[in-house]
Amino acid sequence: MREALIILPNEDNHGRHIVAVHDRLQVALCNVFGGYTATQACGGWQSTDGARIEESVTCYMVAMEDSQANAAVLREIALDAGKEAKQEAMYVRYASGEVEIIPTK
């Protein structure tokens, strides 16, 4: 088994907590992969207008076999959470070690 990761902000783009999105993500990870470990972190990036953005995030780690099927399911779970949270993109690290920033639009 290998470790995979989804990063989800703790608030939407208007500063509102997105607890329900986290709850649904946690349920999905448990249902598909049997569980997760969550850690709190701070993420940052530079926006297209040059502003530096920082936000608190939760990193969800899951153990899984490195397969295309598992990667596809993880990607779909992350995409669903990102759309629900109204994010522009979602950060995912697959069990292979490959990283993808998935556009949600």
N, C-alpha and C positions, 0 to 999 in steps of 0.2 A: 504494500500500500504506500501511497504518497500523500502529501498534504496539499490541499487546494485552499483558495482564499477568495472571499468576496468582501469588499469594503463598501459599507453603506453609511452615509452621513446620518447624524442623529437628529438633524432638523431639516426642514424643507428650505427652499430659497427665500422664504419670508420669515424665517426664524421660528417656525412652529415645530414642536416635537412631533416626530412621525412614529410614535410608539406602535400603532396598529400595523404599519409596514414592517417594522422589526418583528412583531409577533408573527405575522404571516411568513416572513422569511425563515424564522426559526422553525416553525411548523414544517415548512417545505423541506428544509435541510434534514430535520429529524425523520420525516417520512421517507425521503429518498436515500439518505446516506447513514441514517441511524443515530445522528447526533451532530453536535458542533461544539466548538470552544469559541467564546467571544471575548475580545479584549478591547478596551477603550484606547483610542489614539487621537492624534491631531494630524490632519492632512492639509496640504497647501499646494497651490499651483498659481501660475500667472495667467490671468484672463486675456482674452484677445485685445482688450483695450490697455493692457499693460499693468493693470492693478493686481496686486498680490492678494489672493483669497486664502483664508485659513478657516477650517471648521473642525468641530469634533466629529469623530467617526467611530463606528464599531467595526472591527475586523472579525469576520466569521471564518474560522478554519474548520475544514472537514477532512477526514481521512477517506481515501477512495483508491480504487485501482485506476491506473493510468490507461484509460481507453477513450476512444472517440465517442462512444455512447455516453460515458460519464461526463465528458467535457461538454457535449451537446446539452445534457440535462442541466449541468451547472450554469452554462451560459444562459439558458432559458429562464432559470430561477433568478439569476442576477438581472436579466433584462426586465422580467416582470416586476421585480422590486424597484428597479430604477424608474420604470414608467409610472408605477404607482406613487413613488416619491417625487415625481416630476423633476428628475435629474436629467442633465444633458448627456451624461455618460456614466458608465459604471466600470470600476476597476475589478478585474478578475485575474487570479493566477491559477492556472490549471495544474493538475497533478503532474503534468510533464515538465512544469517549471516555466512554460510559456505564459506571458502576460498579455492581456488584451484590455484595451480601454474601449468598451462597447458603447457606441452611440445609441441613445434611446429614442431618438426622434424618428 
